[in-house]
Amino acid sequence: MPDKPGFKMTAPADVYRRRRAALAASLGRPLVIFAGHAPARNYATNPYPFRANSSYLYFGGPPLEHAAWLIEPRSNGADGCTLLRPPTGPDDALWFGELPGDADVAAAAGVPEDRLAYTDKIEQLLAGRETAAVVPPFPTTIASAARLGLHAPTPDELLAIINQRLLKDEHELAALRYAADVGMEAHRAALAAVRPGGREAEVAAAFIQVLHQLQCRPSFSPIITVRGEILHNEGHPHELTAGQLLLIDAGAEEPGGYASDITRTVPVSGKWTEIQRHLYETVRRALNEASAACTPGTRFRDVHDLSARVICEGLVAADLLRGEPANLVARTAHALFYPHGVGHLLGLDGHDMEDFGDLAGYAPGRERRPEFGNKYLRLDRDLEPGMCVTIEPGIYLVPAIWTSDELVGPLADVVNRKQVDALLRDGFGGIRLEHDVHVRVADAGGPEILSNALPTAPDVITACINLN
């Protein structure tokens, strides 16, 4: 017998009911949370894969295109919550096979069947009422929200969602651990595919194959490149040449939508040059010290500044920068080599809640610092037990930075330009290492490094390369 159609839900139905009830207690008006839809590639019946909006999933929405939650103030999470689903068409079974029925949808969402309605009833349900909506950036969904006259949520309404999603429960943590395990297995396969004369595309294919085998998908487009100085490099066109560094920044999204985001860097030849090893060990020290600093009550901006100080210590030892490391950090000299933030939130999405911008990433009353490098820090909250973050320091030789007098000129007195130019001529590229970290109290063992089983020690990570 074929499997009965259903849904892979991360948590039991009662968990979703409690989440919706907690949100409803904070609302002063109805809130619609749309699932979204799969945008078309070039014509309507050739879409990209569907991925439901993360807040919709968090509150128990089964992954149905064009579905939506309607959550009423003071609901108990079942009564007062309506799951709007699209009606099935007469030919759907022909094209898509047997689809889950109302009983399956209601059971997965944790509502009685009488709390289901078809999406064409939403106008009737909202008639004459001021209603807010969380609208994912898909054209049909945006058009629907505009046609219905739905309002953008206030900051307080969004914070009601953000404050719940910041702290992961046991079901979310189990999903995040699984995503990390799958991501690490895919990284091992990718490392085994590294060889001089090979191609980035072969490494990427090895990574993706493992995800497909384990019924996962990439949590973002994998960055697998010998041009590691391009922070979000796309595509995998380059040949792998001995002497180059290969940066692999990639993760898995498990079926419920929870993500891993892991980075490793290796020399293509399996052998480090002296400067590569030194700067790699510097990044590794920053990774380890910043990960260990992810403790309750610690301000994440301080974690970033700690990583910057360690990076400066290594750059001074390499005679790329000159001066006292703390003073170099105060002048933002590290940003010439380390121009991004140390990490971000992790959960449903590799960059959890980035669709809410700095309202999610920055605690009330905090703003981004204006300096180059520091202004790219995506998170500035005091860490709490249950939060999950990435830690991803790096060192890069970015040509565009070193041709900018605006960036380099004020720091010329602390830069050994001769050494820098030599590395630029050699096409040094970049080094980044990244862990996924669950914040825990000391009595629970301190920070849980979800990606710790994938090695970072320089001679252990190179042993993962298959050079035969």
C-alpha positions in Angstrom: 0.0 0.0 0.0 1.3 3.5 -0.7 2.0 5.8 2.2 -1.1 7.8 3.2 -0.5 11.5 2.4 0.3 13.6 5.4 2.7 16.2 6.8 6.1 16.2 8.6 5.5 18.4 11.6 8.3 19.4 14.0 6.2 19.4 17.2 3.1 17.7 18.5 -0.2 19.5 17.9 -0.6 20.7 21.5 2.7 22.6 21.2 1.4 24.6 18.3 -1.8 25.3 20.2 0.2 26.7 23.1 2.2 28.9 20.7 -0.8 30.3 19.1 -2.5 31.0 22.4 0.6 32.8 23.6 0.6 35.0 20.5 -3.2 35.6 20.7 -2.7 36.9 24.3 -0.5 39.7 22.9 -2.8 40.8 20.1 -5.2 43.7 20.1 -6.6 42.9 16.6 -6.7 39.8 14.3 -3.5 38.7 12.6 -3.2 36.8 9.4 0.1 34.8 8.8 0.4 33.7 5.2 2.2 30.6 4.0 3.1 32.0 0.7 3.5 30.1 -2.6 6.1 28.8 -5.0 7.1 31.7 -7.3 7.2 30.8 -11.0 10.5 30.3 -12.7 9.3 31.6 -16.1 5.7 30.4 -16.4 3.1 29.5 -13.8 3.3 25.7 -14.0 7.1 25.7 -13.7 7.6 27.0 -10.2 10.6 27.0 -7.8 10.2 24.5 -4.9 7.6 25.6 -2.4 8.9 26.6 1.1 6.2 27.9 3.5 6.8 31.1 5.5 8.7 30.4 8.7 6.3 32.1 11.1 3.4 30.2 9.5 5.3 27.0 10.1 6.2 28.0 13.7 2.6 28.4 14.6 1.7 25.0 13.2 0.8 25.6 9.6 1.0 22.5 7.4 3.1 23.2 4.3 0.2 24.1 2.0 0.6 26.8 -0.7 -1.7 29.8 -0.4 -2.7 28.7 3.1 -2.9 31.2 6.0 -3.6 31.4 9.8 -6.2 33.8 11.1 -5.4 34.3 14.8 -7.9 36.2 16.9 -7.0 38.1 20.1 -7.4 36.0 23.2 -7.8 32.8 21.4 -6.9 29.6 23.2 -4.9 28.4 20.2 -7.7 26.3 18.8 -11.0 28.2 19.1 -10.5 31.6 17.6 -7.8 30.3 15.2 -8.8 29.5 11.7 -6.6 27.7 9.2 -7.4 28.8 5.7 -6.5 26.3 3.1 -7.0 26.4 -0.7 -9.7 24.2 -2.1 -8.7 21.2 -4.1 -9.5 21.2 -7.8 -11.2 18.4 -9.6 -8.0 17.6 -11.6 -5.5 17.9 -8.7 -5.4 14.2 -8.0 -4.4 13.6 -11.6 -1.4 15.9 -11.4 -0.4 15.6 -7.8 -1.8 12.3 -6.5 -3.8 11.8 -3.4 -3.8 15.0 -1.2 -4.2 15.2 2.6 -7.9 15.7 3.5 -9.4 18.0 6.1 -8.9 15.6 8.9 -5.2 15.3 8.2 -4.8 19.0 7.9 -6.6 19.7 11.1 -4.7 17.0 13.1 -1.4 18.3 11.9 -2.3 21.9 12.8 -3.9 21.1 16.1 -7.3 22.5 15.5 -10.8 21.0 15.2 -12.0 20.4 11.7 -14.6 23.1 12.1 -11.7 25.6 12.4 -10.7 25.0 8.8 -12.0 27.2 6.1 -11.2 27.6 2.4 -9.2 30.7 1.4 -12.0 32.1 -0.6 -13.8 32.7 2.8 -11.1 35.1 4.1 -12.8 38.2 2.8 -16.0 37.3 4.6 -14.2 36.5 7.9 -12.4 39.8 7.9 -15.2 42.1 6.6 -15.3 45.4 8.4 -12.4 44.6 10.7 -8.9 46.1 11.0 -6.5 43.2 10.5 -2.7 42.9 10.4 -0.8 40.4 8.3 2.6 38.8 8.0 3.1 38.7 4.3 6.0 36.7 2.8 7.6 38.3 -0.3 5.8 36.3 -3.0 3.8 38.2 -5.7 0.5 36.5 -5.4 0.5 36.7 -1.6 1.4 40.4 -1.6 -1.4 41.0 -4.1 -3.9 39.1 -1.9 -2.9 41.1 1.2 -3.3 44.4 -0.7 -6.7 43.4 -2.1 -7.9 42.6 1.3 -6.7 45.9 2.7 -4.6 44.2 5.4 -2.2 46.3 7.5 1.5 45.9 8.2 2.0 44.6 11.8 3.2 47.1 14.4 6.6 46.6 16.0 4.8 45.3 19.1 2.8 42.7 17.1 6.0 41.5 15.4 7.9 41.4 18.7 5.1 39.1 20.0 6.2 36.6 17.3 10.0 37.4 17.7 10.1 36.9 21.4 8.5 33.5 21.1 10.7 32.3 18.2 14.0 33.5 19.9 14.0 30.7 22.4 14.0 27.2 21.0 12.0 24.4 22.7 13.0 20.7 22.8 11.3 20.0 19.6 13.0 22.8 17.7 16.4 21.8 19.2 15.9 18.2 18.1 15.3 19.5 14.6 18.3 21.8 14.7 20.5 18.9 15.9 19.3 16.8 13.0 19.9 19.6 10.5 23.4 20.0 11.9 24.1 16.2 11.7 22.9 16.1 8.0 24.9 19.2 7.3 28.1 17.7 8.7 27.6 14.5 6.8 27.2 16.5 3.6 30.3 18.5 4.5 32.3 15.2 4.9 31.2 14.1 1.5 32.1 17.5 0.0 35.6 17.3 1.6 36.1 13.8 0.3 35.5 15.2 -3.2 38.2 17.9 -3.0 41.2 17.2 -5.3 43.7 19.3 -7.3 42.4 19.4 -10.9 38.8 18.9 -9.8 36.1 21.5 -9.9 34.0 23.4 -7.3 30.9 21.9 -9.0 32.0 18.3 -8.1 32.4 19.3 -4.5 28.9 21.0 -4.6 27.4 17.9 -6.2 28.8 15.7 -3.4 27.3 18.0 -0.8 23.8 18.2 -2.4 23.7 14.4 -3.0 23.8 13.7 0.7 21.0 16.2 1.4 18.8 14.6 -1.3 19.5 11.1 0.1 18.4 12.2 3.6 15.2 14.0 2.4 16.6 17.5 3.2 17.3 20.6 1.1 20.0 23.3 1.2 19.3 25.9 3.9 20.7 28.4 1.4 22.6 28.3 -1.9 25.9 26.6 -1.0 29.0 28.8 -1.1 31.7 26.4 -2.3 34.5 28.4 -3.8 38.2 29.1 -4.1 37.3 32.7 -4.2 36.6 32.8 -0.5 37.2 36.6 -0.4 33.8 37.0 -2.1 31.6 36.6 1.0 28.4 35.4 -0.8 29.9 33.9 -3.9 27.4 32.2 -6.2 27.9 29.4 -8.7 30.7 26.8 -8.8 32.6 27.4 -12.0 36.3 27.2 -10.9 38.9 24.5 -11.2 40.6 23.5 -7.9 44.3 24.3 -8.1 47.0 23.2 -5.6 47.9 26.1 -3.4 44.4 27.5 -3.2 42.1 27.5 -0.3 38.6 26.1 -0.7 35.8 27.6 1.4 32.7 25.5 2.0 29.8 27.4 3.6 26.7 25.3 3.4 23.9 23.8 5.5 20.9 21.5 5.5 17.2 22.3 6.0 15.4 19.4 7.5 11.8 18.6 6.4 10.2 20.8 9.1 12.2 23.9 8.0 15.0 24.1 10.6 18.4 24.9 9.3 22.1 24.3 9.8 24.8 26.8 8.6 28.3 25.4 8.8 31.6 26.6 7.2 35.0 24.9 6.8 38.0 25.9 4.8 40.7 23.6 3.5 43.8 23.8 1.2 43.0 22.1 -2.1 46.4 20.2 -2.0 45.8 19.0 1.6 48.9 20.9 2.7 49.0 24.3 4.4 51.5 27.0 3.5 53.0 28.7 6.5 50.9 31.8 6.2 47.7 29.8 5.5 48.2 27.7 8.6 48.9 30.7 10.8 45.9 32.6 9.6 43.7 29.5 9.8 44.8 28.9 13.4 44.0 32.5 14.1 40.4 32.1 12.8 40.1 28.8 14.7 41.1 30.5 17.9 38.5 33.2 17.3 35.9 30.5 16.5 36.6 28.6 19.7 36.8 31.6 22.0 33.7 33.3 20.6 31.7 30.0 20.8 32.7 29.5 24.4 31.6 33.1 25.1 28.0 32.3 24.1 26.7 32.2 27.6 23.5 33.5 29.1 23.7 37.3 29.8 26.5 37.9 27.4 25.9 40.6 24.9 26.4 39.3 21.4 28.2 42.5 20.3 30.8 41.7 22.9 31.2 38.2 21.3 31.9 39.9 18.0 34.4 42.3 19.6 36.1 39.3 21.2 36.5 37.6 17.9 37.9 40.8 16.4 40.5 41.0 19.1 41.7 37.4 18.5 41.8 38.1 14.7 43.9 41.2 15.4 46.3 39.2 17.6 46.9 36.8 14.7 47.3 39.6 12.2 49.9 41.3 14.4 51.8 38.1 14.8 51.8 37.7 11.0 53.0 41.3 10.6 50.0 42.3 8.6 48.9 44.7 11.3 51.0 46.6 13.8 49.9 47.8 17.2 48.2 46.6 20.3 45.2 44.4 19.4 42.7 46.1 21.6 43.6 49.5 20.1 43.3 48.0 16.6 39.8 46.8 17.3 38.8 50.2 18.7 39.9 51.7 15.4 38.1 48.9 13.5 41.3 47.9 11.8 40.2 44.2 11.9 37.5 45.1 9.3 40.1 45.4 6.6 40.5 41.6 6.9 37.3 40.6 8.7 34.6 42.8 7.3 31.4 41.1 8.6 29.7 40.2 11.8 30.6 37.2 13.9 27.2 35.5 13.4 23.4 35.6 13.4 20.3 33.9 14.7 19.7 30.3 13.6 16.4 28.4 13.5 13.7 28.3 10.9 16.0 29.6 8.2 19.8 29.8 8.2 19.3 33.5 9.1 16.5 33.1 11.5 13.9 35.9 11.4 15.9 38.1 9.1 12.6 38.9 7.4 11.9 41.0 10.5 15.2 42.9 10.2 16.9 44.5 13.1 13.7 44.3 15.1 14.6 40.7 15.6 18.3 41.0 15.6 18.7 44.1 17.8 17.4 44.4 21.3 15.1 47.4 22.0 17.2 50.6 22.2 20.2 49.2 20.3 21.3 50.2 16.9 23.9 49.1 14.4 27.3 50.8 14.8 28.2 52.9 11.8 31.8 51.7 11.2 32.6 49.6 8.2 32.6 46.0 9.3 30.9 46.5 12.6 27.8 47.8 10.8 27.3 44.4 9.3 26.7 42.6 12.6 23.2 41.1 12.3 22.7 40.4 16.0 23.0 42.5 19.2 21.0 40.9 21.9 21.9 39.6 25.4 22.1 35.9 24.9 19.5 33.7 26.7 19.2 29.9 27.3 17.5 28.4 24.3 18.8 30.9 21.7 20.7 29.5 18.8 23.3 31.4 16.9 26.1 31.0 14.4 29.7 31.9 15.1 31.7 32.5 11.9 34.9 34.6 12.1 37.1 34.9 9.1 40.2 36.4 7.5 40.0 37.6 3.8 42.2 39.5 1.4 39.5 41.4 -0.6 41.0 43.4 -3.5 38.1 45.9 -3.4 38.9 46.9 0.2 42.6 47.4 -0.5 41.9 49.7 -3.5 39.7 52.0 -1.3 41.6 55.0 0.1 38.5 55.7 2.2 38.8 52.4 4.1 42.6 51.9 4.1 43.9 55.5 4.3 42.9 56.2 8.0 44.6 52.9 9.0 47.8 53.2 6.8 49.9 53.7 10.0 49.0 50.2 11.3 49.0 48.2 8.1 52.1 46.5 6.6 51.1 47.2 3.0 54.0 45.2 1.6 52.8 42.0 3.2 49.2 42.7 2.3 50.1 43.3 -1.4 52.1 40.0 -1.5 49.1 38.0 -0.4 46.8 39.9 -2.8 49.2 39.0 -5.7 49.1 35.4 -4.6 45.3 35.4 -4.7 45.1 34.3 -1.0 41.3 34.3 -1.0 39.6 33.8 2.4 39.3 31.6 5.5 36.0 31.2 7.4 35.0 28.7 10.1 31.5 28.5 11.4 29.8 26.7 14.3 26.1 26.4 15.1 25.7 27.1 18.8 22.9 26.5 21.3 23.1 28.8 24.3 22.9 26.9 27.6 23.5 27.6 31.3 26.7 26.3 32.8 24.9 23.6 34.8 23.6 22.2 31.5 27.1 22.0 30.1 27.6 25.5 28.7 27.3 26.3 25.0 26.2 23.3 22.9 28.2 23.3 19.7 25.8 21.5 17.3 28.5 21.3 14.5 31.4 20.2 16.8 31.6 16.7 15.2 32.9 18.2 12.0 36.6 18.9 12.8 38.4 22.2 12.6 41.9 21.2 13.7 44.1 21.9 10.6 45.7 18.5 10.3 42.4 16.7 11.0 40.3 18.6 8.5 42.9 18.0 5.8 42.8 14.3 6.5 39.1 14.4 5.3 40.3 15.3 1.8 40.6 12.3 -0.5 43.7 12.9 -2.6 44.0 9.4 -4.1 
